[in-house]
Amino acid sequence: MTDTTSADLATAIGGELPYLRRYARALTGKQETGDRYAAATLEAILADRNVMHPDLAPKVALFRAFHLIWNSSGAPVDTPEDETPEGRAQQRLAGLTRNSREALLLHSIEGFTADQIGQIMDLPQSEASHLVGIARREMATGLRGDVMIIEDEAVIAMDLSEIVKGMGHQVTGIARTRDDAENLAARHLPDLILADIQLADNSSGIDAVNAILQKHGDRPIIFITAFPERLLTGERPEPAFLIAKPYTEEQVRSAVSQAMFFASTEMLDS
C-alpha cells in the first residue's frame, strides 16, 4: 500500500471517527467502554488494512470493521445481579433480541439505510429492517418517565416536547437558561434530561446538567448540538447520548429509548 493510499485512509477514518465513538458509546452506555471498542477497531485496521472493506463507503467500512471487533468479543452484555442502576440496565439489555439494538442505533442515530446496516452487520437487508422494527417495540415497552427539556429555541422546545409526550413520557417543563433548569429540577426532579448545549443567556446546557446531577444525583442525559464532532474528541469526559441538529423525530425517539435503558451516563466536565 502506497503512502498516498495510507494518507487517504487516515483522512477517511479521521472524518468518521467521532461518529463511531458516538455509536460505540450509545451501544455500551458508557464513554470508557465505547472508546475502548473504537480504539480496538483502529488497532485492527492498522494491523490489517483489509479490515476496511475496499468496496464500501468509508463510514460503512469503518462501522463494519467495528462490528467485526464487537462480534468477535461476543457482543458482550453482562448480566450482574446487583440492583445498581447500571446492573438493572444490563439485565434489561440481556433480554433484547440479538442484534436489534445495534440495528436501531445504526439506522436512527447514524442514518444508515437498511442495505448499509446489512453490509455493516453482515445481514440481508430484509433482516436488518426487521431488526430495527423489533428494537423499536422492545425498547419502548414499559419505559415511561418524567423528562425535562433544556432548550432556548421555542419552536424546537415544543417539537421535542411533542415527540417525548408522543412516546408516553411526561414533560416536567421547558427551561431556557441554566437558572431556569436548576429551579425546574428543584420543583420536579426528572427521570431524564434532554438538553441543548448553548442556552438563551449564553449559559451552558452542560453546566446546567452538571449542576443538577451534582445536587440530585445521576440520571440519563441526552445532549443536542449542531456541532457533535466538537464534543466527540476523546480528550475529556463526554456524553454517551448525543443528537445532532437538525435532528429527526426518529433520532429523538431512539435516543430517549436508549437513554432510558441506562440509569446513568458519563457527563462532560463543567
C-alpha positions as CSV (number, residue, x, y, z in Angstrom):
1,M,0.0,0.0,0.0
2,T,1.4,3.4,-1.0
3,D,1.8,6.3,1.3
4,T,-0.9,8.2,-0.6
5,T,-3.3,5.3,0.0
6,S,-2.4,5.3,3.6
7,A,-2.9,9.1,3.9
8,D,-6.3,8.8,2.1
9,L,-7.3,6.0,4.5
10,A,-6.3,8.1,7.6
11,T,-8.3,11.0,6.3
12,A,-11.4,8.9,5.6
13,I,-11.2,7.3,9.1
14,G,-10.5,10.6,10.8
15,G,-13.6,12.2,9.4
16,E,-15.8,9.4,10.6
17,L,-14.2,8.6,13.9
18,P,-16.3,11.0,16.0
19,Y,-19.5,9.2,14.8
20,L,-18.0,5.8,15.5
21,R,-17.3,7.0,19.1
22,R,-20.9,8.3,19.4
23,Y,-22.3,4.9,18.2
24,A,-20.0,2.9,20.4
25,R,-20.9,5.0,23.5
26,A,-24.6,4.7,22.8
27,L,-24.2,1.0,22.3
28,T,-22.4,0.4,25.5
29,G,-23.9,3.2,27.6
30,K,-20.5,4.5,28.7
31,Q,-17.8,6.6,27.2
32,E,-14.9,4.5,28.5
33,T,-16.3,1.2,27.2
34,G,-17.3,2.6,23.9
35,D,-14.0,4.3,23.3
36,R,-12.2,1.1,24.1
37,Y,-14.1,-0.7,21.3
38,A,-13.4,2.2,18.9
39,A,-9.7,2.0,19.8
40,A,-9.7,-1.7,19.2
41,T,-11.2,-1.1,15.8
42,L,-8.5,1.3,14.8
43,E,-5.8,-1.1,16.0
44,A,-7.3,-3.9,13.9
45,I,-7.3,-1.6,10.8
46,L,-3.6,-0.6,11.4
47,A,-2.7,-4.3,11.8
48,D,-4.6,-5.3,8.6
49,R,-5.8,-2.6,6.1
50,N,-8.1,-5.2,4.5
51,V,-10.3,-4.9,7.6
52,M,-11.6,-1.7,5.9
53,H,-13.6,-3.3,3.1
54,P,-12.4,-1.6,-0.2
55,D,-15.8,-1.8,-2.0
56,L,-17.7,0.0,0.7
57,A,-18.0,3.7,1.5
58,P,-15.5,4.8,4.2
59,K,-18.1,5.2,7.0
60,V,-19.8,1.9,6.2
61,A,-16.4,0.2,6.0
62,L,-15.4,1.7,9.4
63,F,-18.6,0.6,11.1
64,R,-18.3,-2.8,9.6
65,A,-14.8,-3.1,11.0
66,F,-16.1,-2.1,14.4
67,H,-18.7,-4.8,14.2
68,L,-16.1,-7.4,13.4
69,I,-14.4,-6.5,16.7
70,W,-17.7,-6.2,18.5
71,N,-18.9,-9.6,17.4
72,S,-15.5,-11.3,17.9
73,S,-15.8,-10.3,21.6
74,G,-19.3,-11.9,21.7
75,A,-21.1,-8.5,21.7
76,P,-21.0,-8.8,25.4
77,V,-23.8,-7.9,27.7
78,D,-23.0,-8.5,31.3
79,T,-26.0,-9.5,33.5
80,P,-25.0,-8.6,37.0
81,E,-27.4,-9.5,39.7
82,D,-26.8,-6.3,41.7
83,E,-29.5,-3.7,41.9
84,T,-27.4,-0.7,40.9
85,P,-28.8,1.4,38.0
86,E,-26.2,0.0,35.6
87,G,-26.9,-3.5,36.9
88,R,-30.6,-3.1,36.1
89,A,-29.8,-1.6,32.7
90,Q,-27.6,-4.6,31.8
91,Q,-30.3,-7.0,32.9
92,R,-32.8,-5.3,30.6
93,L,-30.3,-5.3,27.7
94,A,-29.8,-9.0,28.0
95,G,-33.5,-9.5,27.3
96,L,-33.4,-7.8,23.9
97,T,-33.5,-9.7,20.6
98,R,-29.9,-10.3,19.4
99,N,-28.6,-7.5,17.1
100,S,-31.8,-5.5,17.3
101,R,-30.4,-2.6,19.4
102,E,-27.3,-2.3,17.1
103,A,-29.6,-2.1,14.0
104,L,-31.8,0.5,15.6
105,L,-28.8,2.7,16.6
106,L,-27.2,2.4,13.1
107,H,-30.4,3.4,11.5
108,S,-31.9,6.1,13.7
109,I,-28.8,7.8,15.2
110,E,-26.2,7.3,12.4
111,G,-28.5,7.4,9.5
112,F,-27.6,4.2,7.7
113,T,-30.0,2.6,5.3
114,A,-31.2,-1.0,5.7
115,D,-28.9,-2.0,2.9
116,Q,-25.9,-0.3,4.6
117,I,-26.8,-1.9,8.0
118,G,-26.9,-5.2,6.3
119,Q,-23.4,-4.6,5.0
120,I,-22.1,-3.5,8.4
121,M,-23.7,-6.4,10.3
122,D,-23.3,-8.9,7.5
123,L,-27.0,-9.5,7.3
124,P,-29.6,-9.5,4.5
125,Q,-31.3,-6.1,4.0
126,S,-34.7,-7.5,4.9
127,E,-33.4,-8.9,8.2
128,A,-31.8,-5.5,9.0
129,S,-35.1,-3.8,8.5
130,H,-36.9,-6.4,10.6
131,L,-34.4,-5.9,13.5
132,V,-34.9,-2.2,13.5
133,G,-38.7,-2.7,14.0
134,I,-38.1,-5.3,16.7
135,A,-35.8,-2.9,18.6
136,R,-38.3,-0.1,18.5
137,R,-41.0,-2.2,20.0
138,E,-38.8,-3.9,22.7
139,M,-37.1,-0.8,23.9
140,A,-40.3,1.2,24.2
141,T,-42.1,-1.4,26.3
142,G,-42.5,-0.3,29.9
143,L,-40.1,2.7,29.6
144,R,-42.1,5.7,30.8
145,G,-40.8,8.6,32.8
146,D,-40.6,12.3,33.5
147,V,-38.5,14.3,31.1
148,M,-37.0,17.8,31.5
149,I,-36.2,19.8,28.3
150,I,-33.5,22.4,28.4
151,E,-33.8,24.4,25.1
152,D,-33.9,28.1,24.4
153,E,-35.5,28.0,21.0
154,A,-39.3,27.9,21.5
155,V,-40.1,26.0,18.3
156,I,-37.5,23.3,18.9
157,A,-38.5,23.0,22.5
158,M,-42.2,22.5,21.6
159,D,-41.2,20.0,18.9
160,L,-39.1,18.0,21.4
161,S,-42.0,18.1,23.9
162,E,-44.5,16.7,21.5
163,I,-42.1,13.9,20.5
164,V,-41.5,13.0,24.1
165,K,-45.2,13.1,25.0
166,G,-46.0,11.0,22.0
167,M,-43.8,8.3,23.4
168,G,-45.8,8.2,26.6
169,H,-43.5,10.3,28.8
170,Q,-44.4,13.3,30.8
171,V,-42.6,16.6,30.3
172,T,-41.9,18.2,33.6
173,G,-41.2,21.6,31.9
174,I,-39.0,23.5,29.5
175,A,-36.0,25.6,30.7
176,R,-34.3,28.3,28.6
177,T,-31.4,29.1,30.9
178,R,-29.2,27.4,33.4
179,D,-31.0,29.1,36.3
180,D,-34.4,28.0,34.8
181,A,-33.2,24.4,34.6
182,E,-31.9,24.3,38.2
183,N,-35.1,25.8,39.5
184,L,-37.2,23.4,37.4
185,A,-35.3,20.4,38.7
186,A,-35.7,21.5,42.3
187,R,-39.5,21.6,41.8
188,H,-39.9,18.4,39.8
189,L,-36.9,16.1,39.5
190,P,-36.9,14.3,36.1
191,D,-36.0,10.8,35.2
192,L,-34.2,12.0,32.0
193,I,-32.9,15.4,30.8
194,L,-32.9,16.4,27.1
195,A,-30.5,19.4,26.9
196,D,-29.3,21.9,24.3
197,I,-25.6,23.0,24.6
198,Q,-25.9,26.7,24.1
199,L,-28.7,28.5,26.0
200,A,-30.5,31.8,25.7
201,D,-28.4,33.8,28.2
202,N,-25.2,32.4,26.8
203,S,-25.1,29.9,29.7
204,S,-24.2,26.3,29.1
205,G,-26.6,23.4,29.0
206,I,-23.7,21.2,30.0
207,D,-23.1,23.4,33.1
208,A,-26.9,23.3,33.9
209,V,-26.9,19.5,33.6
210,N,-23.8,19.0,35.8
211,A,-25.2,21.3,38.5
212,I,-28.5,19.3,38.6
213,L,-26.6,16.0,38.7
214,Q,-24.3,17.2,41.4
215,K,-27.2,18.3,43.6
216,H,-29.7,15.5,42.8
217,G,-27.7,12.5,41.6
218,D,-27.2,10.7,38.3
219,R,-29.9,10.2,35.7
220,P,-29.8,9.7,31.9
221,I,-28.9,12.7,29.8
222,I,-29.2,13.4,26.0
223,F,-27.4,16.4,24.6
224,I,-28.4,18.2,21.4
225,T,-25.9,20.2,19.4
226,A,-25.3,21.5,15.9
227,F,-21.6,20.5,16.2
228,P,-21.4,17.0,17.6
229,E,-17.9,16.5,16.4
230,R,-16.7,19.2,18.9
231,L,-18.0,17.0,21.8
232,L,-16.6,13.7,20.5
233,T,-12.8,14.3,20.5
234,G,-12.0,11.7,23.1
235,E,-9.9,14.3,25.0
236,R,-12.2,14.6,28.1
237,P,-15.4,13.1,29.6
238,E,-18.1,13.3,27.0
239,P,-21.8,12.4,26.7
240,A,-22.8,8.9,25.7
241,F,-26.1,10.1,24.2
242,L,-25.8,12.9,21.6
243,I,-28.2,14.1,18.9
244,A,-27.0,16.4,16.1
245,K,-29.1,19.4,14.9
246,P,-31.0,19.3,12.7
247,Y,-32.5,16.1,14.2
248,T,-35.3,13.8,13.1
249,E,-38.2,12.6,15.2
250,E,-36.8,9.1,14.9
251,Q,-33.4,10.1,16.2
252,V,-35.0,11.7,19.3
253,R,-37.3,8.7,19.9
254,S,-34.4,6.3,19.6
255,A,-32.1,8.3,21.8
256,V,-34.7,8.7,24.5
257,S,-35.4,4.9,24.5
258,Q,-31.7,4.2,24.6
259,A,-31.0,6.6,27.4
260,M,-33.9,5.3,29.5
261,F,-32.2,1.9,29.3
262,F,-29.2,3.3,31.2
263,A,-29.8,4.8,34.6
264,S,-26.5,6.8,34.4
265,T,-24.3,8.2,31.7
266,E,-20.9,9.9,31.7
267,M,-21.2,13.7,31.8
268,L,-19.0,16.5,30.4
269,D,-16.9,18.3,33.0
270,S,-18.1,21.9,33.6
